[in-house]
Amino acid sequence: MFENLVIKENKDVKICRSRDYNYNFDKRTGLFMRWGKTQEDNPQYSPFGPEILDLEISVNGCPNKCRFCYKSNTPLPATNMSLETFKKILNKMPKVLTQIAFGITGIQTNPDFIPMMEYCREVGIVPNFTLSGIDLTDEIAEKCAKLVGALAVSAYETDKNVCYNTIKKFTDLGVVQTNMHLMISNENLHFVYEVLNDIKSDNRLSKLNAVVFLGVKPKGRAKNNFTSIEYSKFKELLSYCFDMNISFGFDSCTAPKFEKAIVEMGKTEYLESSESCESFGLFSSYINVEGRFFCCSFTEGEKEWETGLDVLNCEDFLRDIWFHPKLNEWRKKSFDNCYESGCRKCLIFPTINP
């Protein structure tokens, strides 16, 4: 399997070369380019393991109390992943891994968070994370700014100024890849447009890299309270961003809506910047605070993924996890559930698909 795999890297770039799967990754900017036998080929999945690891290092101990939290986190005492466990998991990861997206409830919840990011840098992995900023201090911000690749600050209707002040703090510290996470649903569109207008007028957001739209899923506290944005409203939202010249992105769950809208709007040049669901054993992995693998953070406890797969006690991640019979089955389901363009649909929450 690995006879034709070549990986080279330095502090700035990482490249992967094989017959059917290749990538270039710029560690400074986050630019990632993937191709197959030729630059026109698009591999269906990575045969050498995940490119990105979504890693949960805290459950509960959350200062935010979001009404739409799909994990249903609370301020109750936290369950944290230890630095020892983190290193054990990271050391099992295949060498194609480029980045980690940390799942931490509050920036101070896990006391090993900074050492975890430091270890990532030691082994050539770029650490990224999302925060609200509610428990951020100047000292922690300065430490994070020296280690993080990209970060996102969540904007909440309860107090958007916490988000805006946090964004300014990090952009002032030189974190170029400072983004804003903004949940979108049928129920909060008034706030979404309010924030978009602020992006054009509030000086605290003048160096914001992009706003990233996160589609809500019927899970956790969001279930029965927030619904996936209707396609027509999402298309109007995109038109507004284009008209207002607002830099935006979106999670992979929203890609099917984006790609359909872009084609209808005659802006097909943006299709190459879109990637639909990369979970289900395609290009990413999710591991929870207990060290168990799930297709993505939303599949935990859903359908056939109630308990996940045991990463901590596996001997070989590729053999025991990445090519586990259960994951192979769901990988094939993902292949079979694509739109004509190749955009993959969500297999767990079909209501979010256009």
N, C-alpha and C positions, 0 to 999 in steps of 0.2 A: 504493500500500500504506500510506503514512504520512500520507495527507491528513487522516485523522480522529484521529491520535495526538496527545495532549497530555500532557506530563510536567511536573509542578511539584514543587519540593522546597525544603526549607531544612535547617538542621542537625538538625532533629528528625524530619521526616517526608518521605516521597516518595510521590507519587500518580501513577497512570497512568490516562488516560481515553481510550477509543475506543468505537466502536459495539458491538463484540463481545467486547472484552477490557479489563478494568479491575482495578486493585489499589490498596490502601492499605498502606503499609509504615511502621511506626514504628521509626525508627533507634535509639531508646533502649531499647526492650523487645524488639525483634525480631518483634513481632506483625505478621503478614502476612495480608491478606484479599484474595481474588481472586474475581471474578464476571464474568458475560458480559453479555448484553443486559439482563437483569434480575438482581437479587440471588439469584434461585433458579437461574439458569443457571450451569453449570460448564464453562468453556472446555476443549476437548480439548487445546489447546496454546497457547503464546504465539506469535502471528504476528510479533512484533517482536523475537524473540531471547530468550536465557536470562535468567531472573530471578536465578539463582545460578550462580556459577562455582566449580567444584572445581578448584583449580590446584596441581599438584605442583611444588614448588620445590627438592626434594632427592631424590636416590636414593642409597642406602647412607649411609655415615657415621653409622649408627644405633647408639645405645648400648643398645638394648633387647633385641635378639635374640629377639623373640617367636616362640614355637613355631608360632603360627597366622598369621604375617604373609603376607598374600596377595600382597604385592609381593616377598617373599623378600629384603628388605633385609638388609644385613650391616654390620659395623663397618668394612669396607674403605673406602678413600678415597671421598669423596662426589663425585657429579656434581651441581652446583648450577646453578640458573637465575640469571642475572645480573640486576641491577637494570635495566639497559638493556633486556634482553629482556622482563622483566616489564612495564615501561612500554609497550613496543611492543605487547604482547598486550592489555594493559588498554585502551589507546587505540583498539584495533580493536573493542572490545565495544560493542554497541548500548546506547542510553541507558536501556533498561528494567532493566539490571543493577542489583541492589540490594546484593548481598553476595558476598564471596569466602570460600571455605573453603580455607585453606592446607594443603597436604600437605607437612609438613616432618618429617624423620625424628627428629632431636633438635632441641631449641629453639636450640641453638648451631650446628647443622650449616651452615646458610646464613648467611654474615655479612651479607647484605643483607636479612635478614628484617624487622628493625625499620624500615629505610628503605622497604621495600615497604608495610608497614602505614601508615606516615606518608603515603605517596603515595595510598593508598586513601582516607584521610581527606581529603586535599586535593581529591580529585575527587568526594567525596560517597558513596563506597562503604564499606560496613561490613566490616571484616576480622574473620574468625573463625579459630580453629585448634584442633587437638588436640595434647596433649603428654602425656608420662609424668611429667615433673618430675624425672627422674633427673639431668639436667644443668642444672637451673634454678638461677640465682643470685638473690639479693635484688635486685640492680641490674636484671637482665633482667626480673624479675617486675614491678617498679615501672614500667618502660618499657612493658611489654605492657598493664598494667592501665589505662594512660592512653589506649590506642589501641583495644583489642579491644572488639568488641560482645559476643560470646559465646565461651566456650572450654569444652573438655571435657578432663578428665584421665582417662587410661586406667588402669584397675585391673588389676594383674597378680598372679597367684597367687604368683609368685616373691617379691614384697615389696609387699604392699598398703599398707604404711605410707608408701611414697614417694608414692603417690596421695593418701592421706588428708592428709598434711602439705602437699602441693601445693594441694589444695583449700582447706585452712585459710588458706594464704598468700594466695591470690587473694580469698577471701571477706573476709579481714581488710583487704585493699586496696580493698574496695568493689566488686568485680566481681560484680554481682548474678546475671548469667547464667553462673554457674560450674556446669558439669554434670560428671557422671561417665560415661565410656564403659565399658561392660561387655559383653564378647563372651559370647554364649550359644550353647551346643552341647549335644548329648547327653552329651558327655564331661566337661564342667566344671560341671554343675549344682550340685554340692556347694559349689563356691566361690561361685557366683552367690548362693545362699541365705545363705552366710556373710556376704557383703558386704551383702546386704539387711538382715540382722540388725544389722550394724555401723552402718548408716545410722540405725537407731532408737536406738542406744546410745552411739555414739562422738561425743563433743563436737566433734571436729574436723570433723564432717560436719553440724553443726547448721544451717549456712546454705547447704547444698547446694541448688541449684535443682531438679535432677532427676537420676535415673539413666537413662541412655539405653542400651537394649538393641541390640546390633549382631549381626545374624545372620551366622553363618559361611558362607562360600562355598567350594566345592571348588576352590581355586586356591592357588598358591604352596605355602608350607610347611604350610598347613592341609589340603591335599588328602591323602586317605587317613589322616589323623590325627584330624580333627575332622569331625563330621557335623551337618547342620542339625537343630535341635531338633525333636523330634516334636511334632505339633500338640497332642496330649493333654497333654504336659508343659508346653508353652507356655501353654496355657489355665490349667493349675494355677498357673503362675508369675504370670499376670495376677491370678488370684483372690487369691493371697497378697499382692500389692501393694495391691489394693483393701482387703483385710481389715486390713492393717497401716498403711493410710493413707500409703503411700510414693509420692511423685510420680515418675512415670516417663514416658519417651518411647521411641521406637524408630526405627530407620532405615527408609527407604521400602521396602527389600527385605522387611521383616518385616510390612508393612501388610496383605497378604492374610491372614496368620494372625491378626493382630489383629482385623481387621474381621469375619472369620468367628466368632471367639470372642466378640466384643462382642455380636453379634446373638444368639448362643446364650445368652449370659448376661443378656440383656434390658437391656443398657446402650447402646442405640442412640444415645443423646444424645452419645456420644463419637465417633461416626462423622465428624462435621464437623471433628474435630481430627486426622483421619488422612489422609495422602496416600500413595498407592502410587507405584510407580516413576515418577519425573518425568524420567527420562533419555530417550534415543532421540529427541532433538529435540522434547521436550515443554516442559519448563520449566527445565532445567538443562543445563550443559555441563561436560565434563571435558577439561582440557588437561594433557598431561604435561610433564616437565621439558625435553623437546626442542621444545616448542611445537606438538605434534600433538594434534588433537581426536579423542576417542573418545566413544561414547555415555555411558559412565561409566567409572570407574577399573577396574571389574572386566571390562569388555569388551576392554581392551587386550590384543592378542595372541590374542583368541578369535574363532573362526569367520571371518567376513568382515572382521574389524576388526584384522588383524595389524599394519597400519602406520598406520591412522588417516588424518586429513586435515590438510594443512599449513596451520596458522593463520599462522605467521610470514610466509609469502610470499603470503598471499591479499590481494586488493585490497579486497574487500568481504565482511565476515564473514557478513552475512545471505545474500547471493547465493551466495558460494563455499563456505560451510560449513553454515549453518543450513538452507538450502534446496538443498543438494547432492543430486543424485539418489539417492545411497546412503542418506543420512539420511532423505530423503523416504520411501524404501522401508521403512526400519525404523520410522519414525514410524507408517506405516499398519499395520505388523505389530502395533505396540503398541495401536493403536485396536482391532484385530480380536481381541486376546487379553485381554479384560477379563472379570471375573466379572460376574454379574448386577447387582451393586451399582455397577459401574463401576470397581472396583479392578483395577489392571493387574498382570498376572503377569510374572515374570521370563522374558525371552526367551532368556537365555544359560545359566542354571543352573536348569532346571525342577525339580530335586530340592528346591529350597527352597520351592516353592509348596505350599500345603496340599492 
